[in-house]
Amino acid sequence: MSFCAWLTAPRTRLDVAAGTVDGILNAVILASGRLLKLNDGTSISFALRVGIASSLTTLFVFFVAHYAELRSDLVRVERELNLTSHGHLASSRLGARAIRESLSQAVLAAVCGFVGAAFPLVLTAVLPGPRWLGLCITIGLLGLLGMMLARSFYGSMLTWAIVIMLGGALLVAAGAWLNVVQ
């Protein structure tokens, strides 16, 4: 399986897409105020710190979401089987498997979130020229991600690219206005 096919496979699509987009948007909303100022700079250390913070929240949110979904599946199966006591499937090997699967999917989303958050900030730190150039490239990468997603489910590549890029640009503007990280 090619990397692109794995990235957009139905089993991993949500974690990869949402983790990456969440990371990118966390980075731009947190740091765009700092990046658009003329006197302030960014560093690889700053990029890594934002990436770690983003990936930790992504890990937690995705683990809770996946585990809640799998546990609700176990409850549904208990009801369909007319089991008189509740919670036995969750305390069995199926429950342990639900935890492992939730954790593995959450780790995938967190890694994608780290890359998504750190990448635009590393770009702004290492690229010569104005720091806003890294933000522009990041918005372009959001468009590329939108095109890959649209292609995987036969959507309009242009529409998905434009909508995701507009969302990214709006969050850059919101980040500049909020100026969270100074």
TIKOLPA-731862 format. One record per residue (C-alpha): residue number from 0; x, y, z negated. Coordinates in steps of 0.1 Angstrom, whole numbers, plus 5000, padded with zeros to 4 digits. Layout:
REM TIKOLPA-731862
+-----+------+-------+------+
!   i ! east ! north !   up !
+-----+------+-------+------+
! NUM !    X !     Y !    Z !
...
+-----+------+-------+------+
***
This chain:
REM TIKOLPA-731862
+-----+------+-------+------+
!   i ! east ! north !   up !
+-----+------+-------+------+
!   0 ! 5000 !  5000 ! 5000 !
!   1 ! 5014 !  5034 ! 5010 !
!   2 ! 5018 !  5061 ! 4984 !
!   3 ! 4991 !  5082 ! 5001 !
!   4 ! 4967 !  5052 ! 5001 !
!   5 ! 4974 !  5046 ! 4965 !
!   6 ! 4969 !  5082 ! 4956 !
!   7 ! 4934 !  5083 ! 4972 !
!   8 ! 4923 !  5047 ! 4963 !
!   9 ! 4889 !  5047 ! 4945 !
!  10 ! 4904 !  5032 ! 4913 !
!  11 ! 4930 !  5060 ! 4909 !
!  12 ! 4914 !  5089 ! 4928 !
!  13 ! 4897 !  5105 ! 4899 !
!  14 ! 4928 !  5104 ! 4876 !
!  15 ! 4952 !  5116 ! 4902 !
!  16 ! 4930 !  5143 ! 4917 !
!  17 ! 4916 !  5156 ! 4884 !
!  18 ! 4949 !  5153 ! 4865 !
!  19 ! 4969 !  5172 ! 4893 !
!  20 ! 4943 !  5199 ! 4898 !
!  21 ! 4939 !  5203 ! 4860 !
!  22 ! 4976 !  5207 ! 4856 !
!  23 ! 4979 !  5232 ! 4884 !
!  24 ! 4950 !  5252 ! 4872 !
!  25 ! 4963 !  5251 ! 4836 !
!  26 ! 4996 !  5265 ! 4848 !
!  27 ! 4982 !  5293 ! 4869 !
!  28 ! 4957 !  5305 ! 4844 !
!  29 ! 4983 !  5304 ! 4816 !
!  30 ! 5012 !  5318 ! 4834 !
!  31 ! 5000 !  5340 ! 4863 !
!  32 ! 4999 !  5371 ! 4841 !
!  33 ! 5036 !  5366 ! 4832 !
!  34 ! 5045 !  5356 ! 4868 !
!  35 ! 5030 !  5386 ! 4884 !
!  36 ! 5047 !  5411 ! 4861 !
!  37 ! 5078 !  5427 ! 4876 !
!  38 ! 5101 !  5425 ! 4845 !
!  39 ! 5092 !  5391 ! 4832 !
!  40 ! 5108 !  5359 ! 4844 !
!  41 ! 5102 !  5322 ! 4841 !
!  42 ! 5125 !  5293 ! 4836 !
!  43 ! 5126 !  5256 ! 4840 !
!  44 ! 5123 !  5253 ! 4802 !
!  45 ! 5090 !  5274 ! 4803 !
!  46 ! 5077 !  5252 ! 4832 !
!  47 ! 5084 !  5220 ! 4812 !
!  48 ! 5067 !  5234 ! 4781 !
!  49 ! 5036 !  5243 ! 4800 !
!  50 ! 5037 !  5209 ! 4818 !
!  51 ! 5039 !  5190 ! 4785 !
!  52 ! 5011 !  5211 ! 4769 !
!  53 ! 4989 !  5205 ! 4799 !
!  54 ! 4997 !  5167 ! 4800 !
!  55 ! 4989 !  5162 ! 4764 !
!  56 ! 4955 !  5178 ! 4767 !
!  57 ! 4948 !  5158 ! 4799 !
!  58 ! 4959 !  5126 ! 4781 !
!  59 ! 4935 !  5131 ! 4753 !
!  60 ! 4905 !  5142 ! 4774 !
!  61 ! 4909 !  5114 ! 4799 !
!  62 ! 4914 !  5087 ! 4773 !
!  63 ! 4883 !  5098 ! 4754 !
!  64 ! 4863 !  5100 ! 4787 !
!  65 ! 4874 !  5066 ! 4801 !
!  66 ! 4870 !  5048 ! 4767 !
!  67 ! 4836 !  5062 ! 4762 !
!  68 ! 4826 !  5051 ! 4797 !
!  69 ! 4839 !  5015 ! 4792 !
!  70 ! 4824 !  5012 ! 4757 !
!  71 ! 4790 !  5023 ! 4771 !
!  72 ! 4794 !  4996 ! 4797 !
!  73 ! 4800 !  4970 ! 4770 !
!  74 ! 4769 !  4983 ! 4751 !
!  75 ! 4749 !  4980 ! 4784 !
!  76 ! 4761 !  4944 ! 4789 !
!  77 ! 4751 !  4935 ! 4753 !
!  78 ! 4716 !  4948 ! 4759 !
!  79 ! 4713 !  4929 ! 4792 !
!  80 ! 4724 !  4897 ! 4775 !
!  81 ! 4699 !  4904 ! 4747 !
!  82 ! 4725 !  4900 ! 4720 !
!  83 ! 4710 !  4906 ! 4686 !
!  84 ! 4740 !  4921 ! 4670 !
!  85 ! 4758 !  4951 ! 4684 !
!  86 ! 4795 !  4958 ! 4688 !
!  87 ! 4807 !  4922 ! 4692 !
!  88 ! 4819 !  4927 ! 4728 !
!  89 ! 4838 !  4959 ! 4717 !
!  90 ! 4856 !  4939 ! 4690 !
!  91 ! 4865 !  4911 ! 4714 !
!  92 ! 4892 !  4909 ! 4740 !
!  93 ! 4870 !  4930 ! 4762 !
!  94 ! 4872 !  4959 ! 4737 !
!  95 ! 4910 !  4956 ! 4736 !
!  96 ! 4911 !  4955 ! 4774 !
!  97 ! 4889 !  4987 ! 4775 !
!  98 ! 4914 !  5005 ! 4753 !
!  99 ! 4944 !  4994 ! 4774 !
! 100 ! 4926 !  5003 ! 4807 !
! 101 ! 4915 !  5037 ! 4793 !
! 102 ! 4951 !  5044 ! 4781 !
! 103 ! 4967 !  5034 ! 4814 !
! 104 ! 4943 !  5056 ! 4833 !
! 105 ! 4948 !  5085 ! 4809 !
! 106 ! 4985 !  5082 ! 4812 !
! 107 ! 4983 !  5084 ! 4850 !
! 108 ! 4961 !  5115 ! 4847 !
! 109 ! 4986 !  5130 ! 4822 !
! 110 ! 5016 !  5124 ! 4844 !
! 111 ! 4997 !  5140 ! 4874 !
! 112 ! 4988 !  5169 ! 4850 !
! 113 ! 5024 !  5173 ! 4840 !
! 114 ! 5036 !  5174 ! 4876 !
! 115 ! 5007 !  5197 ! 4886 !
! 116 ! 5015 !  5221 ! 4858 !
! 117 ! 5053 !  5221 ! 4859 !
! 118 ! 5056 !  5221 ! 4897 !
! 119 ! 5043 !  5257 ! 4905 !
! 120 ! 5063 !  5271 ! 4876 !
! 121 ! 5095 !  5253 ! 4886 !
! 122 ! 5089 !  5267 ! 4921 !
! 123 ! 5088 !  5303 ! 4907 !
! 124 ! 5119 !  5297 ! 4887 !
! 125 ! 5141 !  5283 ! 4915 !
! 126 ! 5128 !  5300 ! 4947 !
! 127 ! 5146 !  5332 ! 4957 !
! 128 ! 5123 !  5361 ! 4963 !
! 129 ! 5092 !  5373 ! 4944 !
! 130 ! 5077 !  5351 ! 4918 !
! 131 ! 5042 !  5354 ! 4933 !
! 132 ! 5055 !  5333 ! 4962 !
! 133 ! 5054 !  5302 ! 4940 !
! 134 ! 5018 !  5310 ! 4932 !
! 135 ! 5010 !  5313 ! 4969 !
! 136 ! 5027 !  5280 ! 4976 !
! 137 ! 5008 !  5264 ! 4947 !
! 138 ! 4975 !  5276 ! 4962 !
! 139 ! 4985 !  5261 ! 4995 !
! 140 ! 4993 !  5228 ! 4978 !
! 141 ! 4958 !  5229 ! 4962 !
! 142 ! 4945 !  5231 ! 4998 !
! 143 ! 4966 !  5202 ! 5009 !
! 144 ! 4952 !  5181 ! 4979 !
! 145 ! 4917 !  5191 ! 4990 !
! 146 ! 4924 !  5179 ! 5025 !
! 147 ! 4937 !  5146 ! 5012 !
! 148 ! 4907 !  5141 ! 4991 !
! 149 ! 4883 !  5150 ! 5019 !
! 150 ! 4900 !  5126 ! 5042 !
! 151 ! 4897 !  5098 ! 5017 !
! 152 ! 4859 !  5101 ! 5016 !
! 153 ! 4852 !  5115 ! 5051 !
! 154 ! 4844 !  5151 ! 5039 !
! 155 ! 4853 !  5182 ! 5058 !
! 156 ! 4890 !  5187 ! 5053 !
! 157 ! 4888 !  5225 ! 5061 !
! 158 ! 4859 !  5230 ! 5037 !
! 159 ! 4875 !  5212 ! 5008 !
! 160 ! 4908 !  5230 ! 5014 !
! 161 ! 4892 !  5264 ! 5015 !
! 162 ! 4870 !  5258 ! 4984 !
! 163 ! 4899 !  5244 ! 4963 !
! 164 ! 4922 !  5272 ! 4974 !
! 165 ! 4896 !  5298 ! 4965 !
! 166 ! 4891 !  5283 ! 4931 !
! 167 ! 4929 !  5284 ! 4926 !
! 168 ! 4931 !  5320 ! 4937 !
! 169 ! 4902 !  5329 ! 4914 !
! 170 ! 4920 !  5313 ! 4884 !
! 171 ! 4952 !  5331 ! 4893 !
! 172 ! 4933 !  5364 ! 4891 !
! 173 ! 4916 !  5353 ! 4859 !
! 174 ! 4950 !  5343 ! 4845 !
! 175 ! 4965 !  5377 ! 4855 !
! 176 ! 4936 !  5395 ! 4838 !
! 177 ! 4937 !  5374 ! 4807 !
! 178 ! 4975 !  5375 ! 4805 !
! 179 ! 4976 !  5346 ! 4780 !
! 180 ! 5013 !  5339 ! 4780 !
! 181 ! 5034 !  5370 ! 4778 !
+-----+------+-------+------+
***
